């Protein structure tokens, strides 16, 4: 069966900060540096496409 619309390849990720253990939802194709809202630790670094995730991913939202 043919799909009407293709599924997006980008996802939201729930990550946990390695420094303060804060859980935060981020985009896997972030175009800016993403920092923890509590301790200001960098969680993701932009790479032109998919971001380099520097925190531990605990859940993926599709």
mmCIF file of the N, C-alpha and C atoms, coordinates in Angstrom:
data_MODEL
# 
_entry.id   MODEL 
# 
loop_
_atom_site.group_PDB 
_atom_site.id 
_atom_site.type_symbol 
_atom_site.label_atom_id 
_atom_site.label_alt_id 
_atom_site.label_comp_id 
_atom_site.label_asym_id 
_atom_site.label_entity_id 
_atom_site.label_seq_id 
_atom_site.pdbx_PDB_ins_code 
_atom_site.Cartn_x 
_atom_site.Cartn_y 
_atom_site.Cartn_z 
_atom_site.occupancy 
_atom_site.B_iso_or_equiv 
_atom_site.pdbx_formal_charge 
_atom_site.auth_seq_id 
_atom_site.auth_comp_id 
_atom_site.auth_asym_id 
_atom_site.auth_atom_id 
_atom_site.pdbx_PDB_model_num 
ATOM 1   N N  . UNK A 1 1  ? 0.848  -1.184 0.000  1.00 0.00 ? 1  UNK A N  1 
ATOM 2   C CA . UNK A 1 1  ? 0.000  0.000  0.000  1.00 0.00 ? 1  UNK A CA 1 
ATOM 3   C C  . UNK A 1 1  ? 0.892  1.246  0.000  1.00 0.00 ? 1  UNK A C  1 
ATOM 4   N N  . UNK A 1 2  ? 0.533  2.209  -0.795 1.00 0.00 ? 2  UNK A N  1 
ATOM 5   C CA . UNK A 1 2  ? 1.323  3.418  -0.953 1.00 0.00 ? 2  UNK A CA 1 
ATOM 6   C C  . UNK A 1 2  ? 0.953  4.453  0.126  1.00 0.00 ? 2  UNK A C  1 
ATOM 7   N N  . UNK A 1 3  ? 1.976  5.131  0.652  1.00 0.00 ? 3  UNK A N  1 
ATOM 8   C CA . UNK A 1 3  ? 1.739  6.183  1.646  1.00 0.00 ? 3  UNK A CA 1 
ATOM 9   C C  . UNK A 1 3  ? 1.351  7.472  0.928  1.00 0.00 ? 3  UNK A C  1 
ATOM 10  N N  . UNK A 1 4  ? 0.431  8.208  1.516  1.00 0.00 ? 4  UNK A N  1 
ATOM 11  C CA . UNK A 1 4  ? 0.008  9.487  0.948  1.00 0.00 ? 4  UNK A CA 1 
ATOM 12  C C  . UNK A 1 4  ? 1.038  10.583 1.193  1.00 0.00 ? 4  UNK A C  1 
ATOM 13  N N  . UNK A 1 5  ? 1.605  10.585 2.388  1.00 0.00 ? 5  UNK A N  1 
ATOM 14  C CA . UNK A 1 5  ? 2.616  11.577 2.716  1.00 0.00 ? 5  UNK A CA 1 
ATOM 15  C C  . UNK A 1 5  ? 3.784  10.865 3.395  1.00 0.00 ? 5  UNK A C  1 
ATOM 16  N N  . UNK A 1 6  ? 5.011  11.176 3.011  1.00 0.00 ? 6  UNK A N  1 
ATOM 17  C CA . UNK A 1 6  ? 6.152  10.519 3.637  1.00 0.00 ? 6  UNK A CA 1 
ATOM 18  C C  . UNK A 1 6  ? 6.308  10.945 5.092  1.00 0.00 ? 6  UNK A C  1 
ATOM 19  N N  . UNK A 1 7  ? 6.812  10.026 5.904  1.00 0.00 ? 7  UNK A N  1 
ATOM 20  C CA . UNK A 1 7  ? 7.043  10.339 7.314  1.00 0.00 ? 7  UNK A CA 1 
ATOM 21  C C  . UNK A 1 7  ? 8.284  11.216 7.432  1.00 0.00 ? 7  UNK A C  1 
ATOM 22  N N  . UNK A 1 8  ? 8.286  12.177 8.349  1.00 0.00 ? 8  UNK A N  1 
ATOM 23  C CA . UNK A 1 8  ? 9.464  13.022 8.524  1.00 0.00 ? 8  UNK A CA 1 
ATOM 24  C C  . UNK A 1 8  ? 10.630 12.224 9.113  1.00 0.00 ? 8  UNK A C  1 
ATOM 25  N N  . UNK A 1 9  ? 11.844 12.594 8.735  1.00 0.00 ? 9  UNK A N  1 
ATOM 26  C CA . UNK A 1 9  ? 13.034 11.912 9.229  1.00 0.00 ? 9  UNK A CA 1 
ATOM 27  C C  . UNK A 1 9  ? 13.561 12.549 10.506 1.00 0.00 ? 9  UNK A C  1 
ATOM 28  N N  . UNK A 1 10 ? 13.053 13.721 10.850 1.00 0.00 ? 10 UNK A N  1 
ATOM 29  C CA . UNK A 1 10 ? 13.481 14.401 12.063 1.00 0.00 ? 10 UNK A CA 1 
ATOM 30  C C  . UNK A 1 10 ? 12.621 13.960 13.251 1.00 0.00 ? 10 UNK A C  1 
ATOM 31  N N  . UNK A 1 11 ? 13.212 14.040 14.443 1.00 0.00 ? 11 UNK A N  1 
ATOM 32  C CA . UNK A 1 11 ? 12.526 13.578 15.648 1.00 0.00 ? 11 UNK A CA 1 
ATOM 33  C C  . UNK A 1 11 ? 12.840 14.497 16.821 1.00 0.00 ? 11 UNK A C  1 
ATOM 34  N N  . UNK A 1 12 ? 11.983 14.429 17.816 1.00 0.00 ? 12 UNK A N  1 
ATOM 35  C CA . UNK A 1 12 ? 12.256 15.078 19.085 1.00 0.00 ? 12 UNK A CA 1 
ATOM 36  C C  . UNK A 1 12 ? 12.837 14.035 20.021 1.00 0.00 ? 12 UNK A C  1 
ATOM 37  N N  . UNK A 1 13 ? 13.798 14.433 20.843 1.00 0.00 ? 13 UNK A N  1 
ATOM 38  C CA . UNK A 1 13 ? 14.467 13.519 21.754 1.00 0.00 ? 13 UNK A CA 1 
ATOM 39  C C  . UNK A 1 13 ? 14.330 14.009 23.180 1.00 0.00 ? 13 UNK A C  1 
ATOM 40  N N  . UNK A 1 14 ? 14.079 13.094 24.102 1.00 0.00 ? 14 UNK A N  1 
ATOM 41  C CA . UNK A 1 14 ? 14.110 13.428 25.521 1.00 0.00 ? 14 UNK A CA 1 
ATOM 42  C C  . UNK A 1 14 ? 15.482 13.024 26.015 1.00 0.00 ? 14 UNK A C  1 
ATOM 43  N N  . UNK A 1 15 ? 16.243 13.989 26.508 1.00 0.00 ? 15 UNK A N  1 
ATOM 44  C CA . UNK A 1 15 ? 17.613 13.742 26.951 1.00 0.00 ? 15 UNK A CA 1 
ATOM 45  C C  . UNK A 1 15 ? 17.750 14.100 28.427 1.00 0.00 ? 15 UNK A C  1 
ATOM 46  N N  . UNK A 1 16 ? 18.787 13.555 29.042 1.00 0.00 ? 16 UNK A N  1 
ATOM 47  C CA . UNK A 1 16 ? 19.081 13.874 30.436 1.00 0.00 ? 16 UNK A CA 1 
ATOM 48  C C  . UNK A 1 16 ? 20.474 14.506 30.483 1.00 0.00 ? 16 UNK A C  1 
ATOM 49  N N  . UNK A 1 17 ? 20.583 15.623 31.160 1.00 0.00 ? 17 UNK A N  1 
ATOM 50  C CA . UNK A 1 17 ? 21.841 16.351 31.289 1.00 0.00 ? 17 UNK A CA 1 
ATOM 51  C C  . UNK A 1 17 ? 22.809 15.526 32.145 1.00 0.00 ? 17 UNK A C  1 
ATOM 52  N N  . UNK A 1 18 ? 24.047 15.420 31.681 1.00 0.00 ? 18 UNK A N  1 
ATOM 53  C CA . UNK A 1 18 ? 25.044 14.633 32.411 1.00 0.00 ? 18 UNK A CA 1 
ATOM 54  C C  . UNK A 1 18 ? 25.537 15.341 33.669 1.00 0.00 ? 18 UNK A C  1 
ATOM 55  N N  . UNK A 1 19 ? 25.350 16.647 33.730 1.00 0.00 ? 19 UNK A N  1 
ATOM 56  C CA . UNK A 1 19 ? 25.848 17.424 34.868 1.00 0.00 ? 19 UNK A CA 1 
ATOM 57  C C  . UNK A 1 19 ? 24.834 17.507 36.009 1.00 0.00 ? 19 UNK A C  1 
ATOM 58  N N  . UNK A 1 20 ? 23.584 17.877 35.704 1.00 0.00 ? 20 UNK A N  1 
ATOM 59  C CA . UNK A 1 20 ? 22.595 18.109 36.767 1.00 0.00 ? 20 UNK A CA 1 
ATOM 60  C C  . UNK A 1 20 ? 21.427 17.128 36.748 1.00 0.00 ? 20 UNK A C  1 
ATOM 61  N N  . UNK A 1 21 ? 21.395 16.211 35.770 1.00 0.00 ? 21 UNK A N  1 
ATOM 62  C CA . UNK A 1 21 ? 20.356 15.175 35.624 1.00 0.00 ? 21 UNK A CA 1 
ATOM 63  C C  . UNK A 1 21 ? 18.973 15.737 35.277 1.00 0.00 ? 21 UNK A C  1 
ATOM 64  N N  . UNK A 1 22 ? 18.924 16.941 34.743 1.00 0.00 ? 22 UNK A N  1 
ATOM 65  C CA . UNK A 1 22 ? 17.666 17.536 34.281 1.00 0.00 ? 22 UNK A CA 1 
ATOM 66  C C  . UNK A 1 22 ? 17.230 16.864 32.989 1.00 0.00 ? 22 UNK A C  1 
ATOM 67  N N  . UNK A 1 23 ? 15.936 16.524 32.861 1.00 0.00 ? 23 UNK A N  1 
ATOM 68  C CA . UNK A 1 23 ? 15.390 15.948 31.636 1.00 0.00 ? 23 UNK A CA 1 
ATOM 69  C C  . UNK A 1 23 ? 14.807 17.067 30.789 1.00 0.00 ? 23 UNK A C  1 
ATOM 70  N N  . UNK A 1 24 ? 15.108 17.022 29.484 1.00 0.00 ? 24 UNK A N  1 
ATOM 71  C CA . UNK A 1 24 ? 14.689 18.088 28.585 1.00 0.00 ? 24 UNK A CA 1 
ATOM 72  C C  . UNK A 1 24 ? 14.408 17.503 27.203 1.00 0.00 ? 24 UNK A C  1 
ATOM 73  N N  . UNK A 1 25 ? 13.444 18.072 26.484 1.00 0.00 ? 25 UNK A N  1 
ATOM 74  C CA . UNK A 1 25 ? 13.116 17.638 25.132 1.00 0.00 ? 25 UNK A CA 1 
ATOM 75  C C  . UNK A 1 25 ? 13.800 18.574 24.146 1.00 0.00 ? 25 UNK A C  1 
ATOM 76  N N  . UNK A 1 26 ? 14.548 17.983 23.184 1.00 0.00 ? 26 UNK A N  1 
ATOM 77  C CA . UNK A 1 26 ? 15.261 18.771 22.179 1.00 0.00 ? 26 UNK A CA 1 
ATOM 78  C C  . UNK A 1 26 ? 14.967 18.194 20.792 1.00 0.00 ? 26 UNK A C  1 
ATOM 79  N N  . UNK A 1 27 ? 15.298 18.943 19.751 1.00 0.00 ? 27 UNK A N  1 
ATOM 80  C CA . UNK A 1 27 ? 15.101 18.542 18.362 1.00 0.00 ? 27 UNK A CA 1 
ATOM 81  C C  . UNK A 1 27 ? 16.397 17.929 17.845 1.00 0.00 ? 27 UNK A C  1 
ATOM 82  N N  . UNK A 1 28 ? 16.316 16.816 17.121 1.00 0.00 ? 28 UNK A N  1 
ATOM 83  C CA . UNK A 1 28 ? 17.547 16.154 16.689 1.00 0.00 ? 28 UNK A CA 1 
ATOM 84  C C  . UNK A 1 28 ? 18.238 16.856 15.518 1.00 0.00 ? 28 UNK A C  1 
ATOM 85  N N  . UNK A 1 29 ? 17.562 17.803 14.875 1.00 0.00 ? 29 UNK A N  1 
ATOM 86  C CA . UNK A 1 29 ? 18.182 18.585 13.797 1.00 0.00 ? 29 UNK A CA 1 
ATOM 87  C C  . UNK A 1 29 ? 18.260 20.055 14.213 1.00 0.00 ? 29 UNK A C  1 
ATOM 88  N N  . UNK A 1 30 ? 18.763 20.281 15.406 1.00 0.00 ? 30 UNK A N  1 
ATOM 89  C CA . UNK A 1 30 ? 18.856 21.632 15.952 1.00 0.00 ? 30 UNK A CA 1 
ATOM 90  C C  . UNK A 1 30 ? 19.812 22.486 15.115 1.00 0.00 ? 30 UNK A C  1 
ATOM 91  N N  . UNK A 1 31 ? 19.449 23.739 14.875 1.00 0.00 ? 31 UNK A N  1 
ATOM 92  C CA . UNK A 1 31 ? 20.287 24.640 14.087 1.00 0.00 ? 31 UNK A CA 1 
ATOM 93  C C  . UNK A 1 31 ? 21.047 25.631 14.977 1.00 0.00 ? 31 UNK A C  1 
ATOM 94  N N  . UNK A 1 32 ? 20.853 25.542 16.286 1.00 0.00 ? 32 UNK A N  1 
ATOM 95  C CA . UNK A 1 32 ? 21.582 26.379 17.238 1.00 0.00 ? 32 UNK A CA 1 
ATOM 96  C C  . UNK A 1 32 ? 22.103 25.493 18.368 1.00 0.00 ? 32 UNK A C  1 
ATOM 97  N N  . UNK A 1 33 ? 23.019 26.012 19.154 1.00 0.00 ? 33 UNK A N  1 
ATOM 98  C CA . UNK A 1 33 ? 23.521 25.272 20.314 1.00 0.00 ? 33 UNK A CA 1 
ATOM 99  C C  . UNK A 1 33 ? 22.394 25.178 21.341 1.00 0.00 ? 33 UNK A C  1 
ATOM 100 N N  . UNK A 1 34 ? 22.101 23.962 21.792 1.00 0.00 ? 34 UNK A N  1 
ATOM 101 C CA . UNK A 1 34 ? 21.040 23.736 22.770 1.00 0.00 ? 34 UNK A CA 1 
ATOM 102 C C  . UNK A 1 34 ? 21.694 23.523 24.127 1.00 0.00 ? 34 UNK A C  1 
ATOM 103 N N  . UNK A 1 35 ? 21.266 24.311 25.113 1.00 0.00 ? 35 UNK A N  1 
ATOM 104 C CA . UNK A 1 35 ? 21.848 24.218 26.452 1.00 0.00 ? 35 UNK A CA 1 
ATOM 105 C C  . UNK A 1 35 ? 20.802 23.805 27.465 1.00 0.00 ? 35 UNK A C  1 
ATOM 106 N N  . UNK A 1 36 ? 21.262 23.210 28.548 1.00 0.00 ? 36 UNK A N  1 
ATOM 107 C CA . UNK A 1 36 ? 20.388 22.803 29.638 1.00 0.00 ? 36 UNK A CA 1 
ATOM 108 C C  . UNK A 1 36 ? 19.769 24.052 30.268 1.00 0.00 ? 36 UNK A C  1 
ATOM 109 N N  . UNK A 1 37 ? 18.487 23.974 30.567 1.00 0.00 ? 37 UNK A N  1 
ATOM 110 C CA . UNK A 1 37 ? 17.789 25.116 31.150 1.00 0.00 ? 37 UNK A CA 1 
ATOM 111 C C  . UNK A 1 37 ? 18.149 25.347 32.606 1.00 0.00 ? 37 UNK A C  1 
ATOM 112 N N  . UNK A 1 38 ? 18.727 24.348 33.271 1.00 0.00 ? 38 UNK A N  1 
ATOM 113 C CA . UNK A 1 38 ? 19.057 24.456 34.691 1.00 0.00 ? 38 UNK A CA 1 
ATOM 114 C C  . UNK A 1 38 ? 20.516 24.893 34.899 1.00 0.00 ? 38 UNK A C  1 
ATOM 115 N N  . UNK A 1 39 ? 21.460 24.153 34.293 1.00 0.00 ? 39 UNK A N  1 
ATOM 116 C CA . UNK A 1 39 ? 22.881 24.404 34.581 1.00 0.00 ? 39 UNK A CA 1 
ATOM 117 C C  . UNK A 1 39 ? 23.659 24.996 33.406 1.00 0.00 ? 39 UNK A C  1 
ATOM 118 N N  . UNK A 1 40 ? 23.011 25.193 32.257 1.00 0.00 ? 40 UNK A N  1 
ATOM 119 C CA . UNK A 1 40 ? 23.630 25.808 31.075 1.00 0.00 ? 40 UNK A CA 1 
ATOM 120 C C  . UNK A 1 40 ? 24.672 24.917 30.386 1.00 0.00 ? 40 UNK A C  1 
ATOM 121 N N  . UNK A 1 41 ? 24.659 23.606 30.653 1.00 0.00 ? 41 UNK A N  1 
ATOM 122 C CA . UNK A 1 41 ? 25.547 22.656 29.984 1.00 0.00 ? 41 UNK A CA 1 
ATOM 123 C C  . UNK A 1 41 ? 25.062 22.458 28.544 1.00 0.00 ? 41 UNK A C  1 
ATOM 124 N N  . UNK A 1 42 ? 25.979 22.332 27.584 1.00 0.00 ? 42 UNK A N  1 
ATOM 125 C CA . UNK A 1 42 ? 25.587 22.145 26.183 1.00 0.00 ? 42 UNK A CA 1 
ATOM 126 C C  . UNK A 1 42 ? 25.074 20.718 25.970 1.00 0.00 ? 42 UNK A C  1 
ATOM 127 N N  . UNK A 1 43 ? 23.869 20.609 25.411 1.00 0.00 ? 43 UNK A N  1 
ATOM 128 C CA . UNK A 1 43 ? 23.241 19.311 25.160 1.00 0.00 ? 43 UNK A CA 1 
ATOM 129 C C  . UNK A 1 43 ? 23.346 18.887 23.705 1.00 0.00 ? 43 UNK A C  1 
ATOM 130 N N  . UNK A 1 44 ? 23.338 19.841 22.775 1.00 0.00 ? 44 UNK A N  1 
ATOM 131 C CA . UNK A 1 44 ? 23.413 19.529 21.349 1.00 0.00 ? 44 UNK A CA 1 
ATOM 132 C C  . UNK A 1 44 ? 24.165 20.633 20.611 1.00 0.00 ? 44 UNK A C  1 
ATOM 133 N N  . UNK A 1 45 ? 24.944 20.205 19.619 1.00 0.00 ? 45 UNK A N  1 
ATOM 134 C CA . UNK A 1 45 ? 25.738 21.123 18.813 1.00 0.00 ? 45 UNK A CA 1 
ATOM 135 C C  . UNK A 1 45 ? 25.316 20.982 17.350 1.00 0.00 ? 45 UNK A C  1 
ATOM 136 N N  . UNK A 1 46 ? 25.009 22.098 16.665 1.00 0.00 ? 46 UNK A N  1 
ATOM 137 C CA . UNK A 1 46 ? 24.578 22.004 15.270 1.00 0.00 ? 46 UNK A CA 1 
ATOM 138 C C  . UNK A 1 46 ? 25.704 21.524 14.361 1.00 0.00 ? 46 UNK A C  1 
ATOM 139 N N  . UNK A 1 47 ? 25.341 20.717 13.341 1.00 0.00 ? 47 UNK A N  1 
ATOM 140 C CA . UNK A 1 47 ? 26.326 20.176 12.398 1.00 0.00 ? 47 UNK A CA 1 
ATOM 141 C C  . UNK A 1 47 ? 25.898 20.365 10.951 1.00 0.00 ? 47 UNK A C  1 
ATOM 142 N N  . UNK A 1 48 ? 24.932 21.221 10.674 1.00 0.00 ? 48 UNK A N  1 
ATOM 143 C CA . UNK A 1 48 ? 24.488 21.450 9.304  1.00 0.00 ? 48 UNK A CA 1 
ATOM 144 C C  . UNK A 1 48 ? 23.336 20.559 8.883  1.00 0.00 ? 48 UNK A C  1 
ATOM 145 N N  . UNK A 1 49 ? 23.112 19.483 9.571  1.00 0.00 ? 49 UNK A N  1 
ATOM 146 C CA . UNK A 1 49 ? 22.006 18.557 9.328  1.00 0.00 ? 49 UNK A CA 1 
ATOM 147 C C  . UNK A 1 49 ? 21.538 18.079 10.691 1.00 0.00 ? 49 UNK A C  1 
ATOM 148 N N  . UNK A 1 50 ? 21.862 16.837 10.998 1.00 0.00 ? 50 UNK A N  1 
ATOM 149 C CA . UNK A 1 50 ? 21.558 16.328 12.331 1.00 0.00 ? 50 UNK A CA 1 
ATOM 150 C C  . UNK A 1 50 ? 22.546 16.917 13.327 1.00 0.00 ? 50 UNK A C  1 
ATOM 151 N N  . UNK A 1 51 ? 22.048 17.287 14.494 1.00 0.00 ? 51 UNK A N  1 
ATOM 152 C CA . UNK A 1 51 ? 22.893 17.863 15.531 1.00 0.00 ? 51 UNK A CA 1 
ATOM 153 C C  . UNK A 1 51 ? 23.683 16.770 16.239 1.00 0.00 ? 51 UNK A C  1 
ATOM 154 N N  . UNK A 1 52 ? 24.840 17.124 16.768 1.00 0.00 ? 52 UNK A N  1 
ATOM 155 C CA . UNK A 1 52 ? 25.622 16.195 17.583 1.00 0.00 ? 52 UNK A CA 1 
ATOM 156 C C  . UNK A 1 52 ? 25.048 16.257 19.003 1.00 0.00 ? 52 UNK A C  1 
ATOM 157 N N  . UNK A 1 53 ? 24.438 15.166 19.450 1.00 0.00 ? 53 UNK A N  1 
ATOM 158 C CA . UNK A 1 53 ? 23.810 15.107 20.761 1.00 0.00 ? 53 UNK A CA 1 
ATOM 159 C C  . UNK A 1 53 ? 24.876 14.750 21.784 1.00 0.00 ? 53 UNK A C  1 
ATOM 160 N N  . UNK A 1 54 ? 25.062 15.615 22.788 1.00 0.00 ? 54 UNK A N  1 
ATOM 161 C CA . UNK A 1 54 ? 26.092 15.415 23.800 1.00 0.00 ? 54 UNK A CA 1 
ATOM 162 C C  . UNK A 1 54 ? 25.524 14.877 25.114 1.00 0.00 ? 54 UNK A C  1 
ATOM 163 N N  . UNK A 1 55 ? 24.213 14.728 25.191 1.00 0.00 ? 55 UNK A N  1 
ATOM 164 C CA . UNK A 1 55 ? 23.563 14.224 26.391 1.00 0.00 ? 55 UNK A CA 1 
ATOM 165 C C  . UNK A 1 55 ? 23.047 12.811 26.119 1.00 0.00 ? 55 UNK A C  1 
ATOM 166 N N  . UNK A 1 56 ? 22.657 12.110 27.161 1.00 0.00 ? 56 UNK A N  1 
ATOM 167 C CA . UNK A 1 56 ? 22.140 10.755 27.028 1.00 0.00 ? 56 UNK A CA 1 
ATOM 168 C C  . UNK A 1 56 ? 20.669 10.816 26.597 1.00 0.00 ? 56 UNK A C  1 
ATOM 169 N N  . UNK A 1 57 ? 20.342 10.140 25.496 1.00 0.00 ? 57 UNK A N  1 
ATOM 170 C CA . UNK A 1 57 ? 18.969 10.083 24.984 1.00 0.00 ? 57 UNK A CA 1 
ATOM 171 C C  . UNK A 1 57 ? 18.227 9.000  25.749 1.00 0.00 ? 57 UNK A C  1 
ATOM 172 N N  . UNK A 1 58 ? 17.071 9.373  26.346 1.00 0.00 ? 58 UNK A N  1 
ATOM 173 C CA . UNK A 1 58 ? 16.289 8.383  27.094 1.00 0.00 ? 58 UNK A CA 1 
ATOM 174 C C  . UNK A 1 58 ? 14.982 8.019  26.398 1.00 0.00 ? 58 UNK A C  1 
ATOM 175 N N  . UNK A 1 59 ? 14.531 8.843  25.442 1.00 0.00 ? 59 UNK A N  1 
ATOM 176 C CA . UNK A 1 59 ? 13.297 8.527  24.715 1.00 0.00 ? 59 UNK A CA 1 
ATOM 177 C C  . UNK A 1 59 ? 13.285 9.284  23.392 1.00 0.00 ? 59 UNK A C  1 
ATOM 178 N N  . UNK A 1 60 ? 12.692 8.668  22.370 1.00 0.00 ? 60 UNK A N  1 
ATOM 179 C CA . UNK A 1 60 ? 12.556 9.281  21.055 1.00 0.00 ? 60 UNK A CA 1 
ATOM 180 C C  . UNK A 1 60 ? 11.077 9.432  20.732 1.00 0.00 ? 60 UNK A C  1 
ATOM 181 N N  . UNK A 1 61 ? 10.689 10.637 20.310 1.00 0.00 ? 61 UNK A N  1 
ATOM 182 C CA . UNK A 1 61 ? 9.309  10.911 19.916 1.00 0.00 ? 61 UNK A CA 1 
ATOM 183 C C  . UNK A 1 61 ? 9.257  11.023 18.406 1.00 0.00 ? 61 UNK A C  1 
ATOM 184 N N  . UNK A 1 62 ? 8.400  10.231 17.755 1.00 0.00 ? 62 UNK A N  1 
ATOM 185 C CA . UNK A 1 62 ? 8.314  10.254 16.285 1.00 0.00 ? 62 UNK A CA 1 
ATOM 186 C C  . UNK A 1 62 ? 7.139  11.049 15.818 1.00 0.00 ? 62 UNK A C  1 
# 
